[in-house]
Amino acid sequence: MRLGPALALRPRLRLCQQLAAALALAGGTALGASSLTGCSEPKVSLASGAREYVASDYPVVLKRWTRTENLIALAEIDNLLTVTATFESWDFRWAYVVRYAQDYRLTIDQRRALLEQTLGDTQDAHHFYIALYGNNRRQTDLTKPNSAWIVRLIDDQGNETAPQKIELIAKPSTLEQTYFPYTTIWRHAFRITFPRTAGDGHSTIAQDAKWFGLRFAGAEGNEELRWEIDSPEGQRAAFGEGVNVRSF
């Protein structure tokens, strides 16, 4: 099941540090240091299980599972790459289906079937919705062999995994623009899939990982988007649970 598709969210701590450094060089050291306050992202839980979301919860859940990063060359004040990505986790997909079901006035049976199919997709792969902008648009198409950037799924245990599939969304629909509002005509939009299990059988996101993320790397530099994991115990439970939507 392919999920259909928020204004770009604030960058993570690293961008705050970059901006603080730039302000410090300009004589704004105190202001730069204070700008670091509030730049950290919320921790997430990979635990599965039933949720009690209503449609109006979707923007909050979207924000929880979305990260934005900017790779900036301070010497030229040039934004080399801006990336916003949403991890389509169990938790996110539950909130998505609740919102979608209300928008499209699905019946209870239709809603339950959609939820079961959507959650089932998380059992074999990790899915991300990504929109990015670079100073050279032609070289920011991740599906092209001459792309200036490659993307990898990483975690703090040293795992690094190449995508299983990268799909360019050539013309984002109203669905993508509504449910992922950071999608704009200035950005390339992609759906990127990573396997949950590597060829040697280990999990691509370690069950005891403290964080996982996406790394974008190229000749001009590299940038990471990270999701801090709230509870490794909750993550282990998530990998062990099956789909149960009877309460939905």
Residue pairs with C-beta under 8 A, 6 or more apart in sequence:
1 114
1 117
1 118
1 120
1 121
2 191
3 88
3 93
3 96
3 118
3 127
3 129
3 179
4 100
4 173
4 175
4 176
4 179
5 129
5 172
5 173
5 175
5 176
5 177
5 178
5 179
5 180
5 183
6 59
6 62
6 63
6 66
6 180
6 181
6 182
7 181
7 182
8 68
8 82
8 84
8 182
9 63
9 66
9 67
9 68
9 84
9 182
10 39
10 68
11 39
11 68
11 69
11 70
12 39
12 40
12 41
12 67
12 68
12 69
12 225
12 226
13 36
13 39
13 40
13 41
14 69
14 223
14 224
15 39
15 69
15 70
15 72
16 35
16 36
16 39
17 36
18 70
18 72
18 74
19 32
19 35
20 32
20 33
20 35
20 36
21 32
21 74
22 32
22 74
23 29
23 31
23 32
23 35
24 32
24 33
25 74
41 67
41 226
41 227
41 228
42 64
42 228
43 228
43 229
43 230
44 64
44 65
44 87
44 89
44 91
44 227
44 228
44 229
44 230
45 91
45 229
45 230
45 231
45 234
45 235
45 238
46 89
46 90
46 91
46 205
46 229
46 234
46 235
46 238
46 239
47 90
47 91
47 231
47 234
47 235
47 237
47 238
47 241
48 90
48 119
48 122
48 237
48 238
48 241
49 237
49 241
49 244
50 244
50 245
50 247
50 248
51 91
51 94
51 95
51 98
53 61
53 94
53 95
53 98
54 98
55 98
55 99
55 101
55 102
55 103
57 95
57 98
57 99
58 95
58 96
58 98
58 99
58 179
61 91
61 92
61 95
61 96
62 86
62 92
62 95
62 179
62 180
64 91
64 92
65 86
65 87
65 88
65 89
65 91
65 92
65 227
66 84
66 85
66 86
66 87
66 182
67 84
67 85
67 213
67 225
67 226
67 227
68 82
68 83
68 84
68 85
68 182
68 225
69 81
69 82
69 83
69 216
69 223
69 224
69 225
70 79
70 81
70 82
70 83
70 223
71 79
71 80
71 81
71 82
71 216
71 220
71 221
71 222
71 223
72 78
72 79
72 80
73 80
73 220
73 221
78 135
79 133
79 135
80 134
80 135
80 220
80 221
81 132
81 133
81 134
81 135
81 140
81 149
81 216
81 220
81 221
81 223
82 132
82 133
82 134
82 187
83 130
83 131
83 132
83 214
83 216
83 223
83 225
84 130
84 131
84 132
84 182
84 187
85 128
85 129
85 130
85 131
85 214
85 225
86 92
86 128
86 129
86 130
86 180
87 126
87 127
87 128
87 227
88 96
88 122
88 127
88 128
88 129
89 122
90 119
90 122
90 238
93 115
93 118
93 119
93 121
93 122
94 115
94 119
96 118
96 179
97 111
97 114
97 115
97 118
99 179
100 106
100 114
100 179
101 110
101 111
101 114
106 114
111 248
112 245
112 248
115 245
115 248
116 243
116 245
119 243
119 245
120 243
121 127
123 196
123 242
123 243
124 195
124 196
125 164
125 193
125 194
125 195
125 196
126 153
126 193
126 194
126 195
126 196
126 204
126 205
127 191
127 192
127 193
128 191
128 192
128 193
128 194
128 214
129 176
129 180
129 189
129 190
129 191
130 151
130 189
130 190
130 191
130 192
130 214
131 180
131 182
131 183
131 184
131 187
131 188
131 189
131 190
132 140
132 142
132 149
132 187
132 188
132 190
132 216
133 140
133 186
133 187
133 188
134 140
134 148
134 149
136 148
137 188
139 146
139 147
139 148
139 149
140 147
140 148
140 149
140 188
141 147
141 168
141 188
142 149
142 150
142 151
142 166
142 168
142 188
142 190
142 192
143 166
143 167
143 168
143 190
147 218
148 218
148 219
148 220
149 216
149 217
149 218
150 162
150 216
150 217
150 218
151 163
151 166
151 192
151 214
151 215
151 216
152 160
152 161
152 162
152 163
152 214
152 215
152 217
153 159
153 160
153 161
153 163
153 194
153 204
153 205
153 212
153 213
153 214
154 160
154 161
154 212
154 213
154 214
154 215
154 224
155 204
155 205
155 206
155 209
155 211
155 212
155 213
156 206
156 209
156 210
156 211
156 212
157 206
157 208
157 209
159 198
159 202
159 203
159 204
159 205
159 206
159 209
160 215
161 194
161 195
161 198
161 204
162 194
163 192
163 193
163 194
164 193
164 194
164 195
165 191
165 192
165 193
166 190
166 191
166 192
166 193
167 190
167 191
167 192
167 193
168 188
168 189
168 190
169 176
169 189
169 190
169 191
172 183
172 189
176 183
176 189
177 183
180 189
183 189
194 204
195 204
196 203
196 204
196 205
197 203
197 204
198 204
203 239
205 212
205 235
207 232
207 235
207 236
207 239
208 232
208 235
208 236
209 229
209 232
209 235
210 228
210 229
210 232
211 226
211 227
211 228
211 229
212 226
212 227
212 229
213 224
213 225
213 226
213 227
214 224
214 225
215 222
215 223
215 224
216 222
216 223
216 224
229 235
